[in-house]
Amino acid sequence: MAKDLNINVLLYFYGGLLTDRKREFLEYYYNDDMSLGEIAEISGISRQGVRDAIKRAEETLTDAERRLGFARKDAILRAKLGEISDCAEKIRNENYRGSLSKTINDLTVQIQSICGDLADSDQT
């Protein structure tokens, strides 16, 4: 069973759809890098039982993403915020080479700050 790094992203968005036990198994497996055997040992079920629970949980998460697309939309939003911030930086650099407008400089700094705030808003 190959570990899919996208599961962590899906777990962030849709983890609330899972039972506590399934969410715990995914966290052990993906975040704590525990083996199926280690999870089975601490949970008191078979390795196959752990594997089946993880597979069902992964299916629940991927189905939710297919239906709702929150993770995909978040990735697009973050990319677009990066593009906006890059454009503001280019405007600020052009301003330095040209008219040196304090207003333009201040606005580009504000745009970059807003982009950073929006990109980091889920980290709190």
C-alpha positions as CSV (number, residue, x, y, z in Angstrom):
1,M,0.0,0.0,0.0
2,A,1.8,3.1,-1.2
3,K,1.5,6.2,0.9
4,D,-0.3,9.0,-0.9
5,L,0.8,12.5,0.3
6,N,-2.5,14.0,-0.9
7,I,-4.3,12.0,1.8
8,N,-3.0,14.5,4.4
9,V,-4.5,17.3,2.5
10,L,-7.8,15.5,2.1
11,L,-7.7,14.6,5.8
12,Y,-7.4,18.2,6.7
13,F,-10.5,19.1,4.6
14,Y,-12.7,16.1,5.1
15,G,-11.4,14.4,8.2
16,G,-14.6,15.3,10.0
17,L,-16.5,12.8,7.8
18,L,-14.5,9.9,9.2
19,T,-15.1,8.0,12.5
20,D,-12.6,8.9,15.2
21,R,-11.0,5.4,14.7
22,K,-10.5,5.7,11.0
23,R,-9.2,9.3,11.3
24,E,-6.8,8.0,14.0
25,F,-5.6,5.2,11.8
26,L,-4.9,7.6,8.9
27,E,-3.0,10.0,11.2
28,Y,-0.9,7.1,12.6
29,Y,-0.2,5.8,9.1
30,Y,0.4,9.1,7.2
31,N,1.5,11.6,9.9
32,D,3.3,9.3,12.3
33,D,4.6,7.0,9.6
34,M,3.6,3.9,11.6
35,S,3.3,0.5,9.8
36,L,0.1,-1.4,9.6
37,G,1.5,-3.9,12.1
38,E,2.3,-1.2,14.6
39,I,-1.2,0.3,14.3
40,A,-2.8,-3.2,14.6
41,E,-0.7,-3.8,17.8
42,I,-1.8,-0.7,19.6
43,S,-5.4,-0.9,18.4
44,G,-6.0,-4.5,19.2
45,I,-7.2,-5.6,15.7
46,S,-5.5,-7.5,12.9
47,R,-3.2,-5.9,10.4
48,Q,-5.7,-6.7,7.7
49,G,-8.4,-4.9,9.7
50,V,-6.3,-1.8,9.9
51,R,-5.5,-2.0,6.2
52,D,-9.2,-2.3,5.3
53,A,-10.1,0.6,7.6
54,I,-7.5,2.8,6.0
55,K,-8.6,1.9,2.5
56,R,-12.2,2.7,3.4
57,A,-11.2,6.0,4.9
58,E,-9.1,6.9,1.9
59,E,-12.1,6.1,-0.3
60,T,-14.3,8.3,1.8
61,L,-11.9,11.2,1.5
62,T,-11.3,10.9,-2.2
63,D,-15.0,10.6,-2.8
64,A,-15.7,13.8,-0.8
65,E,-13.0,15.6,-2.8
66,R,-14.4,14.3,-6.1
67,R,-17.8,15.6,-5.1
68,L,-16.9,18.9,-3.4
69,G,-13.4,19.8,-4.7
70,F,-12.3,21.9,-1.7
71,A,-8.7,20.8,-1.8
72,R,-8.4,21.5,-5.5
73,K,-10.1,24.9,-5.1
74,D,-7.7,25.7,-2.2
75,A,-4.7,24.8,-4.3
76,I,-5.9,27.0,-7.2
77,L,-6.6,29.9,-4.7
78,R,-3.1,29.6,-3.3
79,A,-1.5,29.6,-6.7
80,K,-3.5,32.7,-7.8
81,L,-2.6,34.5,-4.6
82,G,1.1,33.8,-5.4
83,E,0.6,35.2,-8.9
84,I,-1.1,38.3,-7.4
85,S,1.8,38.8,-5.0
86,D,4.4,38.3,-7.8
87,C,2.6,41.0,-9.9
88,A,2.6,43.4,-6.9
89,E,6.3,42.8,-6.5
90,K,6.9,43.5,-10.2
91,I,4.9,46.7,-10.0
92,R,6.9,47.8,-6.9
93,N,10.1,47.1,-8.8
94,E,9.0,49.1,-11.8
95,N,8.0,51.9,-9.5
96,Y,11.5,52.0,-8.0
97,R,12.9,52.3,-11.5
98,G,10.5,55.1,-12.5
99,S,8.5,57.6,-10.6
100,L,9.1,56.4,-7.1
101,S,5.5,56.9,-6.0
102,K,5.1,56.3,-2.3
103,T,1.4,55.5,-2.9
104,I,2.2,52.8,-5.4
105,N,4.9,51.3,-3.1
106,D,2.5,51.3,-0.1
107,L,-0.3,49.7,-2.1
108,T,1.9,46.9,-3.5
109,V,3.2,46.1,0.0
110,Q,-0.5,46.1,1.2
111,I,-1.4,43.7,-1.6
112,Q,1.4,41.3,-0.8
113,S,0.4,41.4,2.9
114,I,-3.2,40.6,2.1
115,C,-2.1,37.7,-0.1
116,G,0.1,36.4,2.6
117,D,-2.7,36.7,5.2
118,L,-5.2,34.9,2.9
119,A,-2.7,32.1,2.1
120,D,-1.9,31.6,5.8
121,S,-5.5,32.0,7.1
122,D,-6.0,28.2,7.5
123,Q,-2.8,27.8,9.4
124,T,-4.1,29.4,12.6
